Amino acid sequence: MCGIVGYIGPREAGDLLVSGLRRLEYRGYDSAGVAVVNGALDVRKKEGKVDELAKLLDARPVSGTVGVGHTRWATHGPPNDVNAHPHEASDGSFAIIHNGIIENYGAIKKRLIEKGYTFESETDTEVLAHFIEDVQNEADLSFPEAVRQALTQVDGAYGIVGISRDDPDMLVVARNGSPLLLGIGDGEYFIGSDASPFIEYTRNVVYLSDGEMAVVRRDGYKVFQIDGAPVSKEVHALEWDLEEIEKGGYEHFMLKEIMEQPHSVADAMRGRVHPQEGQIRLGGLQKVLPQLVEAERIVICACGTSWHAGLAGEYLIEALARVPVEVEYASEFRYRNPVLTERDVVIVISQSGETADTLAAVRQAQGAGCLAVGLVNAVGSTIARETDAGVYLHAGPEIGVASTKAFTAQVAVLAQIALLLGAERGVLSQDEVRRHAEALAAIPAQIQTVLDGEEQIRRMARDYRYASNFLYLGRGANFPVALEGALKLKEISYIHAEGYPAAEMKHGPIALIDQFMPVVFIATRDATYEKVVSNIEEVAARGGTVIAITDEGNRDLDALAEYVVEVPKTIDALEPLLTVIPLQLLSYHIAVMRGADVDQPRNLAKSVTVE
Amino acid sequence: MCGIVGYIGPREAGDLLVSGLRRLEYRGYDSAGVAVVNGALDVRKKEGKVDELAKLLDARPVSGTVGVGHTRWATHGPPNDVNAHPHEASDGSFAIIHNGIIENYGAIKKRLIEKGYTFESETDTEVLAHFIEDVQNEADLSFPEAVRQALTQVDGAYGIVGISRDDPDMLVVARNGSPLLLGIGDGEYFIGSDASPFIEYTRNVVYLSDGEMAVVRRDGYKVFQIDGAPVSKEVHALEWDLEEIEKGGYEHFMLKEIMEQPHSVADAMRGRVHPQEGQIRLGGLQKVLPQLVEAERIVICACGTSWHAGLAGEYLIEALARVPVEVEYASEFRYRNPVLTERDVVIVISQSGETADTLAAVRQAQGAGCLAVGLVNAVGSTIARETDAGVYLHAGPEIGVASTKAFTAQVAVLAQIALLLGAERGVLSQDEVRRHAEALAAIPAQIQTVLDGEEQIRRMARDYRYASNFLYLGRGANFPVALEGALKLKEISYIHAEGYPAAEMKHGPIALIDQFMPVVFIATRDATYEKVVSNIEEVAARGGTVIAITDEGNRDLDALAEYVVEVPKTIDALEPLLTVIPLQLLSYHIAVMRGADVDQPRNLAKSVTVE
């Protein structure tokens, strides 16, 4: 992952780079660094969060109007000062920052060592720096040309920015697999892994595509392919504004985003769900609707929380539209040589639209002749651009590393797709579509009702904050919610929580049950309710602590569970939109009580742009 | 689950029932009891394993030549003396033992309490006993007729045996969803959840089907449906013998079964895999082969370890035969109203052939007009009888609750099916079939090589025995092995271990990584090896402990991993047959060192015959 920022223009670069890195910390925060040119190449880098770097810069400031900055998420070598970026040439003539993984770094390093190069760090990035240096020296090349020729010999994924002492009015940028964009200001240019570092200065951006490089000078920029061919790029205008990516009075982005869900889910349905007419209208799918309706099979590819949304989508689409759905881990899909035909449709889901494995799944699907549909939050992101059609989530920027409002927006959009297909395929009558559309339209207010019960969840968090393990169990539409509830707790509280389909418990996980194992059951009164109650009895019989999420007015579980959390009643397939809310809050409050860093949990990064 | 035994004949019943219960302990072991008639109805029951019951019977013996015995796996109410079976009528005129779940017990109990009945236990079984009593008293019925009429009003799954003080030369037996069979001796009859309690007395058995009852008297037995219609049953001859279900010098059944795998995998291929001819011959599939070859999609349904084998099968069948495969939890499949067409083939996998959810999946598949194929170990089991065709595993009896040799036999059979389909569908040339068949034929000796390395695994177990959490990561064919390795550790050591596809780690689980989290990587040099090595670097960079399973001669990981376990090289898709072996041994040795009861882990039972 890693966050990248760059600046060239009339301002002092140092402060601008640091404030940009703070916005990018969601992408990695184990060490950070900057390089600024002002006659010499000044490099400062430091283990820890951006704050540590800022302290260092207070003590030893830099000066200059061109510079690069980096916040790291370690891939090769532990987080420390030496492994932090930027990495320099042996003679200090240039420095680079890098996001991604150089896969053949081992072989290159070996050759360089044989040639006498020495290495201070364990990173693949230092290898790349010395490799560029070697290519430059062998043929007496300019810095941009050396970068270009070196990259033609590199395997892997990268976003790179280089800065040169000897050619100081220039930044060299290259992208292959890791997101990078240029911000086009008035007499100044910005570079970022996303637009957040420079959004208050300009909203005009150029998205680099894979295999593209740019040379950015004070008076303009040129984009070309790594093979040297020039490329002409369009300038896009950004939609989000700065206020939207700030905390708005909440202690953490995650809590703000949990609390925003009545609005974000409504936004994901606005202009799309029409209960009166019994209609769903998804403009982004209009042109491919015939192909989607005729699909013999839908394959959903995603990672992490989006994969859980995909499982909820499988349930929705199979139940409402009767199309067979298979849900794949994007990372497995791409290497498994999946069996695809042109009658299959592939739906990919990614909040950032930059998830490396999911993007690879898009390309694999298109290579097999399949229609690729994207469910993406970040407008203009790579996946949004490369898919054949798609539906934006319109959830607004999600900054908290643990995804919350993106999940509910994803499920809401999948429900709309399921309804649209159900109607178009003649599976659902107009009355049924209307009934479901009404239920969907009621969801935002119902989410608010669940959020209003936060105090109960806070009490629960106090009771369970010392647990070191958790199980989450659900069935049917709520099985993905069990997985998602467990993932939330893992991500931000570092408690080992695991989700399972409730009936699988007896095939192994029940061995873990004792008085130290709280078990969260999602037990709404749907088709499998009686079976889930039997599973609750089995846990209770073995001394396990039961926490139940159920629907309003159900008093049956009071005797079996320590806590019963009620959510409003809705149609079975839409339940995940409500049952996930208390689990998001539970993980949030437990993490806060354990003193964990909710918005920047250890080891994680928001947008997984390496494989 | 629960184990059931019954006897009527010339012998003393007490000792015979206890020795039968010891054989059935794999089905449950939290409490046990017997009832014997000899003028009065003598009931003895005790919390704990069968040994505790045996001590009680030494102190207070029973006498009589007709009796029933039960070893419990708790569903309703914790394990204790009162909740143990048998449960009696209020006046002690009869007793019943029961395996399964009465789903409408709450409503029935409420009615009975209104009529003045009192309850000592929290079980659904006591409710059934009083309900039978009530039906009997209301209409002055015989005991068998009262059982029959009561059962027509009961929802749920059960295997029941009743014994009456007033009509003592008789046992009443009923089955709906839980396995029961009669052993037909010479002037004596046996009843069992399986044949193990009476295999030394007779090998002639009658399998009861769902909805059937039997009245067994000293001079013969009658089988009829619960609606009263008579049924004529065939007598089958059993294949396994007693020696096969004993430990053969090993300390635990599980270790014996791990060590047997060179033989059991060979048995699963014997007469089926013909490398010279480049042919796979599976007699059990012959009659349905055309339908199987034409399948548009294969859906695999299973639970627990068998579900993991199914995932390995997905990889094998998609890679070698290019048929799309979907793997479903049987418990989810049956309630999800899955989208099935007559061109889909459903393969179910179950060691015991009695797994309740898997059996329900068979019926659902057949109801949708699909061909249902069974991969089953226990010959004559319900799933073997109800599927349209199938392949027996021939792994021999598996007694250890944690499945080991059944898994490798299942994967070996799935590999054969993949090869057969690949050949028949023209995806594989005869040469490719030959090459794969040779690789398969080499597996048993390669497993032996891995087993010969047991000493290294024992050292690893010493190093990691105090860990309280574990992660297991793999990709492609080895992702199911990661899940299976984690499940083994959960089941018998009660360590919270979790499996993940390696690339998903970055989407959440990596937050759990610190110096207390050992991570087992299956990192063989296949198509995704480089990516897995990147994941290993990421774990190492965060202080996690790495244990690597790789292929022979790979020294790349020595610097990154605390232990590197090598397995012989085979074809990618067959790797699970080798990589799973060290993980089985690791879980076994850790569990032994932690003092856990390997063959009878807490809370579990071998054959999950309730939902």
HADDOCK unambig.tbl for C-alpha pairs under 7 A between the chains (distance, minus, plus):
assign (segid A and resid 74 and name CA) (segid B and resid 538 and name CA) 6.65 0.50 0.50
assign (segid A and resid 74 and name CA) (segid B and resid 541 and name CA) 6.72 0.50 0.50
assign (segid A and resid 75 and name CA) (segid B and resid 537 and name CA) 6.25 0.50 0.50
assign (segid A and resid 75 and name CA) (segid B and resid 538 and name CA) 4.85 0.50 0.50
assign (segid A and resid 75 and name CA) (segid B and resid 541 and name CA) 6.95 0.50 0.50
assign (segid A and resid 76 and name CA) (segid B and resid 537 and name CA) 5.73 0.50 0.50
assign (segid A and resid 76 and name CA) (segid B and resid 538 and name CA) 6.53 0.50 0.50
assign (segid A and resid 76 and name CA) (segid B and resid 541 and name CA) 6.68 0.50 0.50
assign (segid A and resid 77 and name CA) (segid B and resid 541 and name CA) 5.18 0.50 0.50
assign (segid A and resid 78 and name CA) (segid B and resid 541 and name CA) 3.99 0.50 0.50
assign (segid A and resid 78 and name CA) (segid B and resid 542 and name CA) 6.26 0.50 0.50
assign (segid A and resid 303 and name CA) (segid B and resid 504 and name CA) 6.58 0.50 0.50
assign (segid A and resid 303 and name CA) (segid B and resid 507 and name CA) 6.79 0.50 0.50
assign (segid A and resid 304 and name CA) (segid B and resid 504 and name CA) 6.53 0.50 0.50
assign (segid A and resid 304 and name CA) (segid B and resid 507 and name CA) 4.89 0.50 0.50
assign (segid A and resid 304 and name CA) (segid B and resid 508 and name CA) 6.82 0.50 0.50
assign (segid A and resid 318 and name CA) (segid B and resid 338 and name CA) 6.97 0.50 0.50
assign (segid A and resid 318 and name CA) (segid B and resid 339 and name CA) 6.45 0.50 0.50
assign (segid A and resid 322 and name CA) (segid B and resid 339 and name CA) 5.91 0.50 0.50
assign (segid A and resid 323 and name CA) (segid B and resid 339 and name CA) 6.62 0.50 0.50
assign (segid A and resid 324 and name CA) (segid B and resid 339 and name CA) 5.55 0.50 0.50
assign (segid A and resid 326 and name CA) (segid B and resid 326 and name CA) 6.77 0.50 0.50
assign (segid A and resid 331 and name CA) (segid B and resid 503 and name CA) 6.01 0.50 0.50
assign (segid A and resid 332 and name CA) (segid B and resid 475 and name CA) 6.83 0.50 0.50
assign (segid A and resid 332 and name CA) (segid B and resid 476 and name CA) 6.24 0.50 0.50
assign (segid A and resid 336 and name CA) (segid B and resid 476 and name CA) 6.35 0.50 0.50
assign (segid A and resid 338 and name CA) (segid B and resid 318 and name CA) 6.99 0.50 0.50
assign (segid A and resid 339 and name CA) (segid B and resid 318 and name CA) 6.47 0.50 0.50
assign (segid A and resid 339 and name CA) (segid B and resid 322 and name CA) 5.91 0.50 0.50
assign (segid A and resid 339 and name CA) (segid B and resid 323 and name CA) 6.64 0.50 0.50
assign (segid A and resid 339 and name CA) (segid B and resid 324 and name CA) 5.56 0.50 0.50
assign (segid A and resid 475 and name CA) (segid B and resid 332 and name CA) 6.82 0.50 0.50
assign (segid A and resid 476 and name CA) (segid B and resid 332 and name CA) 6.23 0.50 0.50
assign (segid A and resid 476 and name CA) (segid B and resid 336 and name CA) 6.37 0.50 0.50
assign (segid A and resid 487 and name CA) (segid B and resid 508 and name CA) 6.40 0.50 0.50
assign (segid A and resid 490 and name CA) (segid B and resid 508 and name CA) 6.79 0.50 0.50
assign (segid A and resid 490 and name CA) (segid B and resid 509 and name CA) 6.45 0.50 0.50
assign (segid A and resid 490 and name CA) (segid B and resid 511 and name CA) 6.65 0.50 0.50
assign (segid A and resid 490 and name CA) (segid B and resid 512 and name CA) 6.59 0.50 0.50
assign (segid A and resid 491 and name CA) (segid B and resid 508 and name CA) 5.24 0.50 0.50
assign (segid A and resid 491 and name CA) (segid B and resid 509 and name CA) 6.70 0.50 0.50
assign (segid A and resid 491 and name CA) (segid B and resid 511 and name CA) 5.38 0.50 0.50
assign (segid A and resid 494 and name CA) (segid B and resid 511 and name CA) 5.98 0.50 0.50
assign (segid A and resid 494 and name CA) (segid B and resid 512 and name CA) 5.07 0.50 0.50
assign (segid A and resid 496 and name CA) (segid B and resid 512 and name CA) 6.92 0.50 0.50
assign (segid A and resid 503 and name CA) (segid B and resid 331 and name CA) 6.00 0.50 0.50
assign (segid A and resid 503 and name CA) (segid B and resid 611 and name CA) 6.63 0.50 0.50
assign (segid A and resid 504 and name CA) (segid B and resid 303 and name CA) 6.58 0.50 0.50
assign (segid A and resid 504 and name CA) (segid B and resid 304 and name CA) 6.53 0.50 0.50
assign (segid A and resid 506 and name CA) (segid B and resid 604 and name CA) 6.70 0.50 0.50
assign (segid A and resid 507 and name CA) (segid B and resid 303 and name CA) 6.79 0.50 0.50
assign (segid A and resid 507 and name CA) (segid B and resid 304 and name CA) 4.88 0.50 0.50
assign (segid A and resid 508 and name CA) (segid B and resid 304 and name CA) 6.81 0.50 0.50
assign (segid A and resid 508 and name CA) (segid B and resid 487 and name CA) 6.41 0.50 0.50
assign (segid A and resid 508 and name CA) (segid B and resid 490 and name CA) 6.81 0.50 0.50
assign (segid A and resid 508 and name CA) (segid B and resid 491 and name CA) 5.25 0.50 0.50
assign (segid A and resid 508 and name CA) (segid B and resid 604 and name CA) 6.96 0.50 0.50
assign (segid A and resid 509 and name CA) (segid B and resid 490 and name CA) 6.44 0.50 0.50
assign (segid A and resid 509 and name CA) (segid B and resid 491 and name CA) 6.68 0.50 0.50
assign (segid A and resid 510 and name CA) (segid B and resid 603 and name CA) 6.14 0.50 0.50
assign (segid A and resid 510 and name CA) (segid B and resid 604 and name CA) 6.78 0.50 0.50
assign (segid A and resid 511 and name CA) (segid B and resid 490 and name CA) 6.65 0.50 0.50
assign (segid A and resid 511 and name CA) (segid B and resid 491 and name CA) 5.37 0.50 0.50
assign (segid A and resid 511 and name CA) (segid B and resid 494 and name CA) 6.00 0.50 0.50
assign (segid A and resid 511 and name CA) (segid B and resid 601 and name CA) 6.86 0.50 0.50
assign (segid A and resid 511 and name CA) (segid B and resid 602 and name CA) 5.64 0.50 0.50
assign (segid A and resid 511 and name CA) (segid B and resid 603 and name CA) 5.28 0.50 0.50
assign (segid A and resid 511 and name CA) (segid B and resid 604 and name CA) 6.06 0.50 0.50
assign (segid A and resid 512 and name CA) (segid B and resid 490 and name CA) 6.56 0.50 0.50
assign (segid A and resid 512 and name CA) (segid B and resid 494 and name CA) 5.06 0.50 0.50
assign (segid A and resid 512 and name CA) (segid B and resid 496 and name CA) 6.94 0.50 0.50
assign (segid A and resid 534 and name CA) (segid B and resid 75 and name CA) 6.97 0.50 0.50
assign (segid A and resid 537 and name CA) (segid B and resid 75 and name CA) 6.15 0.50 0.50
assign (segid A and resid 537 and name CA) (segid B and resid 76 and name CA) 5.59 0.50 0.50
assign (segid A and resid 538 and name CA) (segid B and resid 74 and name CA) 6.59 0.50 0.50
assign (segid A and resid 538 and name CA) (segid B and resid 75 and name CA) 4.77 0.50 0.50
assign (segid A and resid 538 and name CA) (segid B and resid 76 and name CA) 6.47 0.50 0.50
assign (segid A and resid 541 and name CA) (segid B and resid 74 and name CA) 6.64 0.50 0.50
assign (segid A and resid 541 and name CA) (segid B and resid 75 and name CA) 6.88 0.50 0.50
assign (segid A and resid 541 and name CA) (segid B and resid 76 and name CA) 6.61 0.50 0.50
assign (segid A and resid 541 and name CA) (segid B and resid 77 and name CA) 5.11 0.50 0.50
assign (segid A and resid 541 and name CA) (segid B and resid 78 and name CA) 3.93 0.50 0.50
assign (segid A and resid 542 and name CA) (segid B and resid 78 and name CA) 6.21 0.50 0.50
assign (segid A and resid 601 and name CA) (segid B and resid 511 and name CA) 6.89 0.50 0.50
assign (segid A and resid 602 and name CA) (segid B and resid 511 and name CA) 5.66 0.50 0.50
assign (segid A and resid 603 and name CA) (segid B and resid 510 and name CA) 6.14 0.50 0.50
assign (segid A and resid 603 and name CA) (segid B and resid 511 and name CA) 5.28 0.50 0.50
assign (segid A and resid 604 and name CA) (segid B and resid 506 and name CA) 6.71 0.50 0.50
assign (segid A and resid 604 and name CA) (segid B and resid 508 and name CA) 6.94 0.50 0.50
assign (segid A and resid 604 and name CA) (segid B and resid 510 and name CA) 6.78 0.50 0.50
assign (segid A and resid 604 and name CA) (segid B and resid 511 and name CA) 6.07 0.50 0.50
assign (segid A and resid 611 and name CA) (segid B and resid 503 and name CA) 6.63 0.50 0.50
